[in-house]
Amino acid sequence: MRYTPEQVLALLAAVNQPVLLIEGEQGILRERPEAQLARAAVRGLERCVLPGGHHLHLEPGHVAAVAARIIDWTVAGE
């Protein structure tokens, strides 16, 4: 089942927890208008853009940076 853009934004707006979004500089979403709207809908969203592509968490040269950012964000939120 596919959601409409309005349904997606409503779901994102209902998120009540802090969210860390890690994106790659060469990722597929970047500054697309629909991605900007989706990010803006999430209260408490912290966006982090790191070097790499869409799957930077799987790219050998970028895995450590992704893991370090997650750990830093988790520790800061405690």
All heavy atoms as a GROMACS GRO file, in nm:
protein
  594
    1MET      N    1   0.085  -0.116   0.000
    1MET     CA    2   0.000   0.000   0.000
    1MET      C    3   0.090   0.124   0.000
    1MET      O    4   0.186   0.132   0.076
    1MET     CB    5  -0.089   0.000   0.124
    1MET     CG    6  -0.163   0.130   0.142
    1MET     SD    7  -0.259   0.140   0.292
    1MET     CE    8  -0.390   0.028   0.252
    2ARG      N    9   0.059   0.217  -0.082
    2ARG     CA   10   0.133   0.343  -0.086
    2ARG      C   11   0.053   0.450  -0.012
    2ARG      O   12  -0.068   0.455  -0.020
    2ARG     CB   13   0.156   0.389  -0.229
    2ARG     CG   14   0.261   0.310  -0.301
    2ARG     CD   15   0.301   0.386  -0.427
    2ARG     NE   16   0.417   0.328  -0.485
    2ARG     CZ   17   0.540   0.373  -0.465
    2ARG    NH1   18   0.561   0.477  -0.390
    2ARG    NH2   19   0.642   0.315  -0.521
    3TYR      N   20   0.127   0.534   0.059
    3TYR     CA   21   0.064   0.647   0.126
    3TYR      C   22   0.066   0.768   0.033
    3TYR      O   23   0.158   0.784  -0.047
    3TYR     CB   24   0.141   0.683   0.253
    3TYR     CG   25   0.132   0.578   0.361
    3TYR    CD1   26   0.241   0.500   0.394
    3TYR    CD2   27   0.014   0.558   0.430
    3TYR    CE1   28   0.234   0.405   0.493
    3TYR    CE2   29   0.005   0.462   0.529
    3TYR     CZ   30   0.115   0.386   0.560
    3TYR     OH   31   0.107   0.292   0.659
    4THR      N   32  -0.030   0.854   0.051
    4THR     CA   33  -0.029   0.980  -0.023
    4THR      C   34   0.074   1.072   0.043
    4THR      O   35   0.110   1.052   0.161
    4THR     CB   36  -0.166   1.049  -0.020
    4THR    OG1   37  -0.194   1.089   0.116
    4THR    CG2   38  -0.276   0.959  -0.073
    5PRO      N   39   0.121   1.173  -0.028
    5PRO     CA   40   0.215   1.268   0.035
    5PRO      C   41   0.157   1.330   0.162
    5PRO      O   42   0.229   1.349   0.261
    5PRO     CB   43   0.237   1.374  -0.073
    5PRO     CG   44   0.215   1.299  -0.202
    5PRO     CD   45   0.104   1.201  -0.170
    6GLU      N   46   0.028   1.357   0.163
    6GLU     CA   47  -0.035   1.415   0.282
    6GLU      C   48  -0.034   1.317   0.400
    6GLU      O   49  -0.013   1.357   0.514
    6GLU     CB   50  -0.180   1.458   0.249
    6GLU     CG   51  -0.190   1.569   0.147
    6GLU     CD   52  -0.172   1.524   0.002
    6GLU    OE1   53  -0.185   1.402  -0.027
    6GLU    OE2   54  -0.140   1.610  -0.081
    7GLN      N   55  -0.056   1.189   0.371
    7GLN     CA   56  -0.052   1.088   0.476
    7GLN      C   57   0.088   1.074   0.533
    7GLN      O   58   0.106   1.060   0.654
    7GLN     CB   59  -0.101   0.953   0.423
    7GLN     CG   60  -0.249   0.949   0.393
    7GLN     CD   61  -0.290   0.823   0.321
    7GLN    OE1   62  -0.219   0.776   0.232
    7GLN    NE2   63  -0.404   0.767   0.359
    8VAL      N   64   0.188   1.077   0.446
    8VAL     CA   65   0.327   1.067   0.492
    8VAL      C   66   0.360   1.184   0.584
    8VAL      O   67   0.417   1.165   0.693
    8VAL     CB   68   0.424   1.064   0.372
    8VAL    CG1   69   0.569   1.078   0.418
    8VAL    CG2   70   0.406   0.937   0.292
    9LEU      N   71   0.325   1.304   0.545
    9LEU     CA   72   0.354   1.421   0.629
    9LEU      C   73   0.281   1.414   0.762
    9LEU      O   74   0.336   1.451   0.866
    9LEU     CB   75   0.319   1.551   0.554
    9LEU     CG   76   0.407   1.580   0.433
    9LEU    CD1   77   0.358   1.706   0.362
    9LEU    CD2   78   0.554   1.594   0.472
   10ALA      N   79   0.158   1.364   0.762
   10ALA     CA   80   0.083   1.348   0.887
   10ALA      C   81   0.150   1.246   0.978
   10ALA      O   82   0.160   1.268   1.100
   10ALA     CB   83  -0.062   1.307   0.857
   11LEU      N   84   0.197   1.136   0.922
   11LEU     CA   85   0.267   1.036   1.002
   11LEU      C   86   0.396   1.093   1.061
   11LEU      O   87   0.426   1.072   1.179
   11LEU     CB   88   0.299   0.913   0.918
   11LEU     CG   89   0.181   0.822   0.885
   11LEU    CD1   90   0.220   0.721   0.778
   11LEU    CD2   91   0.132   0.751   1.009
   12LEU      N   92   0.472   1.164   0.979
   12LEU     CA   93   0.596   1.224   1.028
   12LEU      C   94   0.570   1.327   1.136
   12LEU      O   95   0.645   1.337   1.234
   12LEU     CB   96   0.674   1.285   0.912
   12LEU     CG   97   0.730   1.186   0.810
   12LEU    CD1   98   0.788   1.259   0.690
   12LEU    CD2   99   0.833   1.094   0.874
   13ALA      N  100   0.464   1.404   1.121
   13ALA     CA  101   0.431   1.507   1.220
   13ALA      C  102   0.388   1.445   1.353
   13ALA      O  103   0.396   1.510   1.458
   13ALA     CB  104   0.320   1.597   1.166
   14ALA      N  105   0.346   1.319   1.351
   14ALA     CA  106   0.302   1.252   1.473
   14ALA      C  107   0.418   1.193   1.553
   14ALA      O  108   0.397   1.147   1.666
   14ALA     CB  109   0.202   1.141   1.438
   15VAL      N  110   0.538   1.195   1.500
   15VAL     CA  111   0.654   1.141   1.572
   15VAL      C  112   0.683   1.233   1.690
   15VAL      O  113   0.701   1.354   1.675
   15VAL     CB  114   0.777   1.131   1.479
   15VAL    CG1  115   0.900   1.090   1.557
   15VAL    CG2  116   0.750   1.033   1.366
   16ASN      N  117   0.688   1.175   1.809
   16ASN     CA  118   0.707   1.253   1.932
   16ASN      C  119   0.840   1.226   2.001
   16ASN      O  120   0.855   1.255   2.118
   16ASN     CB  121   0.593   1.225   2.030
   16ASN     CG  122   0.463   1.281   1.980
   16ASN    OD1  123   0.458   1.392   1.928
   16ASN    ND2  124   0.357   1.204   1.992
   17GLN      N  125   0.932   1.167   1.932
   17GLN     CA  126   1.062   1.134   1.989
   17GLN      C  127   1.171   1.206   1.912
   17GLN      O  128   1.154   1.238   1.795
   17GLN     CB  129   1.086   0.982   1.982
   17GLN     CG  130   0.989   0.901   2.063
   17GLN     CD  131   1.001   0.930   2.211
   17GLN    OE1  132   1.111   0.938   2.265
   17GLN    NE2  133   0.890   0.946   2.278
   18PRO      N  134   1.286   1.229   1.975
   18PRO     CA  135   1.399   1.285   1.900
   18PRO      C  136   1.440   1.190   1.788
   18PRO      O  137   1.433   1.068   1.802
   18PRO     CB  138   1.510   1.296   2.005
   18PRO     CG  139   1.442   1.289   2.137
   18PRO     CD  140   1.318   1.208   2.116
   19VAL      N  141   1.480   1.248   1.678
   19VAL     CA  142   1.516   1.169   1.559
   19VAL      C  143   1.648   1.220   1.505
   19VAL      O  144   1.666   1.341   1.488
   19VAL     CB  145   1.408   1.182   1.449
   19VAL    CG1  146   1.452   1.112   1.322
   19VAL    CG2  147   1.274   1.130   1.498
   20LEU      N  148   1.739   1.129   1.480
   20LEU     CA  149   1.864   1.163   1.413
   20LEU      C  150   1.856   1.110   1.271
   20LEU      O  151   1.840   0.990   1.249
   20LEU     CB  152   1.985   1.099   1.484
   20LEU     CG  153   2.120   1.117   1.413
   20LEU    CD1  154   2.159   1.265   1.406
   20LEU    CD2  155   2.228   1.036   1.484
   21LEU      N  156   1.866   1.200   1.175
   21LEU     CA  157   1.866   1.164   1.034
   21LEU      C  158   2.007   1.183   0.982
   21LEU      O  159   2.061   1.294   0.985
   21LEU     CB  160   1.770   1.253   0.955
   21LEU     CG  161   1.775   1.240   0.803
   21LEU    CD1  162   1.733   1.100   0.759
   21LEU    CD2  163   1.688   1.347   0.739
   22ILE      N  164   2.068   1.075   0.938
   22ILE     CA  165   2.202   1.082   0.880
   22ILE      C  166   2.189   1.060   0.730
   22ILE      O  167   2.136   0.958   0.686
   22ILE     CB  168   2.296   0.977   0.942
   22ILE    CG1  169   2.308   1.001   1.092
   22ILE    CG2  170   2.433   0.981   0.874
   22ILE    CD1  171   2.390   0.896   1.166
   23GLU      N  172   2.236   1.158   0.655
   23GLU     CA  173   2.228   1.151   0.510
   23GLU      C  174   2.368   1.165   0.451
   23GLU      O  175   2.453   1.231   0.508
   23GLU     CB  176   2.143   1.264   0.454
   23GLU     CG  177   1.997   1.257   0.494
   23GLU     CD  178   1.918   1.369   0.431
   23GLU    OE1  179   1.873   1.352   0.316
   23GLU    OE2  180   1.903   1.474   0.495
   24GLY      N  181   2.386   1.106   0.334
   24GLY     CA  182   2.511   1.122   0.261
   24GLY      C  183   2.506   1.244   0.171
   24GLY      O  184   2.401   1.276   0.116
   25GLU      N  185   2.619   1.311   0.158
   25GLU     CA  186   2.625   1.429   0.072
   25GLU      C  187   2.580   1.399  -0.071
   25GLU      O  188   2.521   1.483  -0.137
   25GLU     CB  189   2.769   1.484   0.066
   25GLU     CG  190   2.811   1.557   0.190
   25GLU     CD  191   2.955   1.604   0.181
   25GLU    OE1  192   3.037   1.543   0.109
   25GLU    OE2  193   2.985   1.704   0.249
   26GLN      N  194   2.608   1.280  -0.117
   26GLN     CA  195   2.568   1.240  -0.251
   26GLN      C  196   2.444   1.151  -0.250
   26GLN      O  197   2.418   1.078  -0.344
   26GLN     CB  198   2.683   1.167  -0.324
   26GLN     CG  199   2.796   1.257  -0.368
   26GLN     CD  200   2.888   1.294  -0.252
   26GLN    OE1  201   2.925   1.210  -0.172
   26GLN    NE2  202   2.922   1.421  -0.243
   27GLY      N  203   2.368   1.160  -0.143
   27GLY     CA  204   2.247   1.079  -0.131
   27GLY      C  205   2.141   1.118  -0.233
   27GLY      O  206   2.151   1.224  -0.297
   28ILE      N  207   2.038   1.036  -0.245
   28ILE     CA  208   1.938   1.060  -0.348
   28ILE      C  209   1.835   1.166  -0.308
   28ILE      O  210   1.769   1.221  -0.394
   28ILE     CB  211   1.866   0.929  -0.386
   28ILE    CG1  212   1.794   0.868  -0.267
   28ILE    CG2  213   1.961   0.831  -0.450
   28ILE    CD1  214   1.707   0.748  -0.300
   29LEU      N  215   1.821   1.195  -0.181
   29LEU     CA  216   1.717   1.289  -0.138
   29LEU      C  217   1.765   1.433  -0.133
   29LEU      O  218   1.697   1.523  -0.179
   29LEU     CB  219   1.662   1.249  -0.001
   29LEU     CG  220   1.595   1.113   0.004
   29LEU    CD1  221   1.551   1.080   0.146
   29LEU    CD2  222   1.478   1.108  -0.092
   30ARG      N  223   1.878   1.454  -0.074
   30ARG     CA  224   1.940   1.585  -0.059
   30ARG      C  225   1.837   1.697  -0.040
   30ARG      O  226   1.765   1.698   0.057
   30ARG     CB  227   2.036   1.614  -0.172
   30ARG     CG  228   2.155   1.521  -0.168
   30ARG     CD  229   2.257   1.558  -0.266
   30ARG     NE  230   2.218   1.506  -0.398
   30ARG     CZ  231   2.291   1.518  -0.504
   30ARG    NH1  232   2.406   1.579  -0.500
   30ARG    NH2  233   2.252   1.466  -0.617
   31GLU      N  234   1.832   1.791  -0.131
   31GLU     CA  235   1.746   1.908  -0.115
   31GLU      C  236   1.621   1.903  -0.202
   31GLU      O  237   1.565   2.007  -0.236
   31GLU     CB  238   1.826   2.036  -0.141
   31GLU     CG  239   1.943   2.056  -0.047
   31GLU     CD  240   1.903   2.050   0.101
   31GLU    OE1  241   1.796   2.102   0.138
   31GLU    OE2  242   1.978   1.990   0.179
   32ARG      N  243   1.577   1.785  -0.236
   32ARG     CA  244   1.452   1.773  -0.311
   32ARG      C  245   1.340   1.835  -0.229
   32ARG      O  246   1.336   1.818  -0.106
   32ARG     CB  247   1.419   1.628  -0.340
   32ARG     CG  248   1.510   1.564  -0.441
   32ARG     CD  249   1.463   1.424  -0.470
   32ARG     NE  250   1.551   1.361  -0.567
   32ARG     CZ  251   1.535   1.238  -0.609
   32ARG    NH1  252   1.437   1.164  -0.564
   32ARG    NH2  253   1.619   1.187  -0.697
   33PRO      N  254   1.247   1.903  -0.293
   33PRO     CA  255   1.138   1.969  -0.219
   33PRO      C  256   1.060   1.873  -0.129
   33PRO      O  257   1.028   1.908  -0.015
   33PRO     CB  258   1.048   2.027  -0.329
   33PRO     CG  259   1.140   2.046  -0.445
   33PRO     CD  260   1.241   1.934  -0.437
   34GLU      N  261   1.031   1.752  -0.177
   34GLU     CA  262   0.955   1.658  -0.094
   34GLU      C  263   1.035   1.612   0.028
   34GLU      O  264   0.979   1.589   0.135
   34GLU     CB  265   0.904   1.538  -0.176
   34GLU     CG  266   1.012   1.457  -0.243
   34GLU     CD  267   1.053   1.505  -0.382
   34GLU    OE1  268   1.020   1.617  -0.423
   34GLU    OE2  269   1.122   1.428  -0.450
   35ALA      N  270   1.166   1.602   0.013
   35ALA     CA  271   1.251   1.566   0.128
   35ALA      C  272   1.256   1.679   0.228
   35ALA      O  273   1.253   1.656   0.349
   35ALA     CB  274   1.391   1.530   0.080
   36GLN      N  275   1.261   1.802   0.180
   36GLN     CA  276   1.260   1.918   0.271
   36GLN      C  277   1.130   1.922   0.350
   36GLN      O  278   1.131   1.948   0.471
   36GLN     CB  279   1.280   2.047   0.192
   36GLN     CG  280   1.418   2.061   0.134
   36GLN     CD  281   1.432   2.187   0.049
   36GLN    OE1  282   1.333   2.248   0.008
   36GLN    NE2  283   1.555   2.226   0.023
   37LEU      N  284   1.018   1.898   0.284
   37LEU     CA  285   0.888   1.898   0.353
   37LEU      C  286   0.883   1.786   0.458
   37LEU      O  287   0.833   1.807   0.569
   37LEU     CB  288   0.773   1.879   0.254
   37LEU     CG  289   0.738   1.998   0.166
   37LEU    CD1  290   0.636   1.958   0.060
   37LEU    CD2  291   0.685   2.112   0.251
   38ALA      N  292   0.933   1.670   0.422
   38ALA     CA  293   0.932   1.557   0.516
   38ALA      C  294   1.018   1.587   0.638
   38ALA      O  295   0.976   1.563   0.752
   38ALA     CB  296   0.981   1.430   0.446
   39ARG      N  297   1.137   1.643   0.617
   39ARG     CA  298   1.224   1.677   0.730
   39ARG      C  299   1.159   1.784   0.818
   39ARG      O  300   1.166   1.776   0.941
   39ARG     CB  301   1.360   1.722   0.681
   39ARG     CG  302   1.444   1.610   0.623
   39ARG     CD  303   1.587   1.652   0.597
   39ARG     NE  304   1.599   1.760   0.501
   39ARG     CZ  305   1.628   1.745   0.372
   39ARG    NH1  306   1.648   1.626   0.322
   39ARG    NH2  307   1.638   1.850   0.293
   40ALA      N  308   1.097   1.881   0.756
   40ALA     CA  309   1.034   1.989   0.832
   40ALA      C  310   0.915   1.939   0.914
   40ALA      O  311   0.881   1.998   1.017
   40ALA     CB  312   0.989   2.099   0.738
   41ALA      N  313   0.854   1.830   0.873
   41ALA     CA  314   0.737   1.778   0.944
   41ALA      C  315   0.773   1.710   1.075
   41ALA      O  316   0.688   1.698   1.164
   41ALA     CB  317   0.662   1.679   0.854
   42VAL      N  318   0.898   1.668   1.090
   42VAL     CA  319   0.938   1.593   1.210
   42VAL      C  320   0.992   1.690   1.315
   42VAL      O  321   1.099   1.748   1.300
   42VAL     CB  322   1.046   1.487   1.176
   42VAL    CG1  323   1.085   1.409   1.300
   42VAL    CG2  324   0.998   1.394   1.066
   43ARG      N  325   0.915   1.704   1.422
   43ARG     CA  326   0.963   1.785   1.535
   43ARG      C  327   1.077   1.710   1.602
   43ARG      O  328   1.074   1.588   1.612
   43ARG     CB  329   0.852   1.807   1.637
   43ARG     CG  330   0.740   1.895   1.588
   43ARG     CD  331   0.626   1.887   1.684
   43ARG     NE  332   0.572   1.749   1.667
   43ARG     CZ  333   0.459   1.709   1.716
   43ARG    NH1  334   0.387   1.787   1.789
   43ARG    NH2  335   0.416   1.586   1.695
   44GLY      N  336   1.175   1.781   1.647
   44GLY     CA  337   1.285   1.714   1.716
   44GLY      C  338   1.382   1.644   1.624
   44GLY      O  339   1.460   1.561   1.669
   45LEU      N  340   1.378   1.676   1.495
   45LEU     CA  341   1.468   1.613   1.400
   45LEU      C  342   1.603   1.684   1.401
   45LEU      O  343   1.610   1.805   1.396
   45LEU     CB  344   1.412   1.619   1.257
   45LEU     CG  345   1.506   1.560   1.153
   45LEU    CD1  346   1.456   1.423   1.110
   45LEU    CD2  347   1.516   1.650   1.033
   46GLU      N  348   1.707   1.606   1.413
   46GLU     CA  349   1.843   1.658   1.396
   46GLU      C  350   1.899   1.593   1.271
   46GLU      O  351   1.906   1.471   1.261
   46GLU     CB  352   1.930   1.624   1.517
   46GLU     CG  353   2.069   1.681   1.504
   46GLU     CD  354   2.154   1.657   1.627
   46GLU    OE1  355   2.097   1.643   1.737
   46GLU    OE2  356   2.277   1.649   1.612
   47ARG      N  357   1.937   1.676   1.176
   47ARG     CA  358   1.990   1.627   1.049
   47ARG      C  359   2.141   1.638   1.049
   47ARG      O  360   2.198   1.740   1.085
   47ARG     CB  361   1.931   1.710   0.935
   47ARG     CG  362   1.976   1.665   0.798
   47ARG     CD  363   1.915   1.753   0.692
   47ARG     NE  364   1.951   1.708   0.559
   47ARG     CZ  365   1.967   1.787   0.457
   47ARG    NH1  366   1.947   1.917   0.469
   47ARG    NH2  367   2.001   1.738   0.340
   48CYS      N  368   2.205   1.532   1.006
   48CYS     CA  369   2.350   1.528   0.994
   48CYS      C  370   2.384   1.480   0.853
   48CYS      O  371   2.340   1.373   0.812
   48CYS     CB  372   2.406   1.432   1.099
   48CYS     SG  373   2.583   1.408   1.087
   49VAL      N  374   2.458   1.562   0.780
   49VAL     CA  375   2.499   1.525   0.645
   49VAL      C  376   2.648   1.492   0.649
   49VAL      O  377   2.729   1.575   0.688
   49VAL     CB  378   2.470   1.638   0.544
   49VAL    CG1  379   2.515   1.598   0.405
   49VAL    CG2  380   2.322   1.675   0.545
   50LEU      N  381   2.680   1.370   0.609
   50LEU     CA  382   2.818   1.322   0.611
   50LEU      C  383   2.864   1.291   0.469
   50LEU      O  384   2.781   1.267   0.380
   50LEU     CB  385   2.827   1.194   0.695
   50LEU     CG  386   2.795   1.204   0.843
   50LEU    CD1  387   2.797   1.066   0.908
   50LEU    CD2  388   2.890   1.298   0.914
   51PRO      N  389   2.994   1.289   0.447
   51PRO     CA  390   3.044   1.249   0.315
   51PRO      C  391   2.998   1.107   0.283
   51PRO      O  392   2.995   1.021   0.371
   51PRO     CB  393   3.196   1.254   0.332
   51PRO     CG  394   3.221   1.343   0.448
   51PRO     CD  395   3.102   1.325   0.539
   52GLY      N  396   2.959   1.087   0.160
   52GLY     CA  397   2.919   0.954   0.117
   52GLY      C  398   2.794   0.958   0.034
   52GLY      O  399   2.737   1.063   0.006
   53GLY      N  400   2.750   0.839  -0.006
   53GLY     CA  401   2.632   0.826  -0.089
   53GLY      C  402   2.508   0.790  -0.010
   53GLY      O  403   2.505   0.804   0.114
   54HIS      N  404   2.406   0.743  -0.080
   54HIS     CA  405   2.278   0.710  -0.016
   54HIS      C  406   2.293   0.599   0.088
   54HIS      O  407   2.227   0.601   0.191
   54HIS     CB  408   2.177   0.669  -0.123
   54HIS     CG  409   2.044   0.632  -0.068
   54HIS    ND1  410   1.960   0.724  -0.009
   54HIS    CD2  411   1.980   0.513  -0.061
   54HIS    CE1  412   1.851   0.664   0.031
   54HIS    NE2  413   1.859   0.536   0.001
   55HIS      N  414   2.380   0.505   0.064
   55HIS     CA  415   2.400   0.393   0.157
   55HIS      C  416   2.533   0.408   0.231
   55HIS      O  417   2.606   0.312   0.248
   55HIS     CB  418   2.396   0.260   0.082
   55HIS     CG  419   2.263   0.230   0.021
   55HIS    ND1  420   2.153   0.196   0.097
   55HIS    CD2  421   2.221   0.230  -0.107
   55HIS    CE1  422   2.050   0.176   0.018
   55HIS    NE2  423   2.088   0.196  -0.107
   56LEU      N  424   2.561   0.528   0.281
   56LEU     CA  425   2.691   0.553   0.342
   56LEU      C  426   2.716   0.463   0.463
   56LEU      O  427   2.830   0.434   0.496
   56LEU     CB  428   2.710   0.700   0.377
   56LEU     CG  429   2.639   0.756   0.500
   56LEU    CD1  430   2.718   0.878   0.548
   56LEU    CD2  431   2.499   0.798   0.465
   57HIS      N  432   2.612   0.417   0.529
   57HIS     CA  433   2.630   0.325   0.642
   57HIS      C  434   2.684   0.189   0.598
   57HIS      O  435   2.726   0.110   0.680
   57HIS     CB  436   2.497   0.308   0.717
   57HIS     CG  437   2.388   0.249   0.635
   57HIS    ND1  438   2.329   0.318   0.530
   57HIS    CD2  439   2.329   0.128   0.638
   57HIS    CE1  440   2.237   0.241   0.475
   57HIS    NE2  441   2.236   0.125   0.539
   58LEU      N  442   2.684   0.164   0.467
   58LEU     CA  443   2.737   0.038   0.413
   58LEU      C  444   2.869   0.058   0.340
   58LEU      O  445   2.930  -0.040   0.298
   58LEU     CB  446   2.635  -0.025   0.317
   58LEU     CG  447   2.499  -0.060   0.376
   58LEU    CD1  448   2.405  -0.108   0.265
   58LEU    CD2  449   2.513  -0.167   0.482
   59GLU      N  450   2.909   0.182   0.322
   59GLU     CA  451   3.032   0.212   0.248
   59GLU      C  452   3.151   0.201   0.342
   59GLU      O  453   3.157   0.273   0.443
   59GLU     CB  454   3.023   0.352   0.187
   59GLU     CG  455   2.910   0.366   0.085
   59GLU     CD  456   2.889   0.510   0.038
   59GLU    OE1  457   2.970   0.599   0.073
   59GLU    OE2  458   2.790   0.533  -0.032
   60PRO      N  459   3.246   0.111   0.312
   60PRO     CA  460   3.358   0.086   0.404
   60PRO      C  461   3.428   0.213   0.454
   60PRO      O  462   3.465   0.220   0.570
   60PRO     CB  463   3.452  -0.001   0.321
   60PRO     CG  464   3.363  -0.071   0.225
   60PRO     CD  465   3.254   0.029   0.191
   61GLY      N  466   3.445   0.312   0.371
   61GLY     CA  467   3.515   0.433   0.414
   61GLY      C  468   3.433   0.526   0.501
   61GLY      O  469   3.486   0.626   0.551
   62HIS      N  470   3.303   0.496   0.522
   62HIS     CA  471   3.217   0.588   0.594
   62HIS      C  472   3.146   0.528   0.716
   62HIS      O  473   3.084   0.600   0.794
   62HIS     CB  474   3.112   0.647   0.500
   62HIS     CG  475   3.172   0.719   0.383
   62HIS    ND1  476   3.240   0.837   0.396
   62HIS    CD2  477   3.177   0.687   0.252
   62HIS    CE1  478   3.284   0.876   0.277
   62HIS    NE2  479   3.248   0.786   0.188
   63VAL      N  480   3.156   0.398   0.731
   63VAL     CA  481   3.086   0.329   0.840
   63VAL      C  482   3.126   0.386   0.977
   63VAL      O  483   3.040   0.412   1.062
   63VAL     CB  484   3.112   0.177   0.835
   63VAL    CG1  485   3.056   0.108   0.958
   63VAL    CG2  486   3.051   0.119   0.709
   64ALA      N  487   3.254   0.407   0.999
   64ALA     CA  488   3.301   0.455   1.130
   64ALA      C  489   3.244   0.593   1.162
   64ALA      O  490   3.206   0.619   1.276
   64ALA     CB  491   3.454   0.458   1.133
   65ALA      N  492   3.235   0.680   1.062
   65ALA     CA  493   3.181   0.815   1.086
   65ALA      C  494   3.033   0.808   1.121
   65ALA      O  495   2.986   0.882   1.208
   65ALA     CB  496   3.203   0.904   0.964
   66VAL      N  497   2.960   0.721   1.055
   66VAL     CA  498   2.818   0.704   1.085
   66VAL      C  499   2.801   0.651   1.227
   66VAL      O  500   2.721   0.705   1.306
   66VAL     CB  501   2.750   0.609   0.983
   66VAL    CG1  502   2.607   0.578   1.025
   66VAL    CG2  503   2.752   0.670   0.844
   67ALA      N  504   2.875   0.550   1.262
   67ALA     CA  505   2.867   0.492   1.396
   67ALA      C  506   2.904   0.595   1.503
   67ALA      O  507   2.836   0.606   1.605
   67ALA     CB  508   2.957   0.370   1.407
   68ALA      N  509   3.009   0.672   1.479
   68ALA     CA  510   3.052   0.772   1.576
   68ALA      C  511   2.944   0.878   1.594
   68ALA      O  512   2.919   0.923   1.707
   68ALA     CB  513   3.182   0.838   1.530
   69ARG      N  514   2.878   0.918   1.487
   69ARG     CA  515   2.773   1.020   1.497
   69ARG      C  516   2.655   0.968   1.576
   69ARG      O  517   2.596   1.038   1.656
   69ARG     CB  518   2.730   1.066   1.357
   69ARG     CG  519   2.631   1.179   1.359
   69ARG     CD  520   2.694   1.304   1.422
   69ARG     NE  521   2.594   1.403   1.448
   69ARG     CZ  522   2.536   1.426   1.567
   69ARG    NH1  523   2.575   1.357   1.674
   69ARG    NH2  524   2.445   1.517   1.581
   70ILE      N  525   2.618   0.843   1.554
   70ILE     CA  526   2.508   0.782   1.629
   70ILE      C  527   2.543   0.775   1.777
   70ILE      O  528   2.461   0.810   1.863
   70ILE     CB  529   2.474   0.642   1.574
   70ILE    CG1  530   2.416   0.654   1.433
   70ILE    CG2  531   2.378   0.568   1.667
   70ILE    CD1  532   2.405   0.522   1.360
   71ILE      N  533   2.664   0.734   1.808
   71ILE     CA  534   2.706   0.725   1.949
   71ILE      C  535   2.707   0.863   2.013
   71ILE      O  536   2.654   0.881   2.123
   71ILE     CB  537   2.844   0.657   1.959
   71ILE    CG1  538   2.832   0.509   1.921
   71ILE    CG2  539   2.903   0.672   2.099
   71ILE    CD1  540   2.963   0.439   1.897
   72ASP      N  541   2.762   0.962   1.945
   72ASP     CA  542   2.765   1.098   2.000
   72ASP      C  543   2.624   1.149   2.026
   72ASP      O  544   2.597   1.209   2.130
   72ASP     CB  545   2.835   1.194   1.903
   72ASP     CG  546   2.985   1.170   1.895
   72ASP    OD1  547   3.040   1.097   1.979
   72ASP    OD2  548   3.047   1.225   1.800
   73TRP      N  549   2.533   1.126   1.933
   73TRP     CA  550   2.395   1.174   1.948
   73TRP      C  551   2.325   1.102   2.063
   73TRP      O  552   2.254   1.164   2.141
   73TRP     CB  553   2.321   1.149   1.816
   73TRP     CG  554   2.181   1.204   1.814
   73TRP    CD1  555   2.144   1.334   1.797
   73TRP    CD2  556   2.061   1.129   1.828
   73TRP    NE1  557   2.007   1.343   1.800
   73TRP    CE2  558   1.954   1.219   1.818
   73TRP    CE3  559   2.034   0.994   1.847
   73TRP    CZ2  560   1.821   1.179   1.827
   73TRP    CZ3  561   1.900   0.955   1.855
   73TRP    CH2  562   1.796   1.046   1.846
   74THR      N  563   2.350   0.972   2.075
   74THR     CA  564   2.288   0.895   2.182
   74THR      C  565   2.339   0.940   2.319
   74THR      O  566   2.260   0.959   2.412
   74THR     CB  567   2.317   0.745   2.162
   74THR    OG1  568   2.271   0.707   2.034
   74THR    CG2  569   2.249   0.661   2.267
   75VAL      N  570   2.469   0.959   2.331
   75VAL     CA  571   2.527   1.000   2.458
   75VAL      C  572   2.479   1.141   2.496
   75VAL      O  573   2.446   1.168   2.611
   75VAL     CB  574   2.681   0.995   2.452
   75VAL    CG1  575   2.746   1.060   2.573
   75VAL    CG2  576   2.727   0.849   2.438
   76ALA      N  577   2.471   1.230   2.398
   76ALA     CA  578   2.426   1.368   2.424
   76ALA      C  579   2.282   1.372   2.472
   76ALA      O  580   2.243   1.460   2.547
   76ALA     CB  581   2.444   1.454   2.300
   77GLY      N  582   2.202   1.274   2.428
   77GLY     CA  583   2.061   1.271   2.465
   77GLY      C  584   2.031   1.208   2.599
   77GLY      O  585   1.919   1.211   2.648
   78GLU      N  586   2.133   1.151   2.662
   78GLU     CA  587   2.111   1.083   2.791
   78GLU      C  588   2.095   1.183   2.903
   78GLU      O  589   2.141   1.290   2.905
   78GLU     CB  590   2.227   0.988   2.822
   78GLU     CG  591   2.227   0.870   2.729
   78GLU     CD  592   2.341   0.772   2.757
   78GLU    OE1  593   2.431   0.803   2.837
   78GLU    OE2  594   2.340   0.666   2.696
   0.00000   0.00000   0.00000
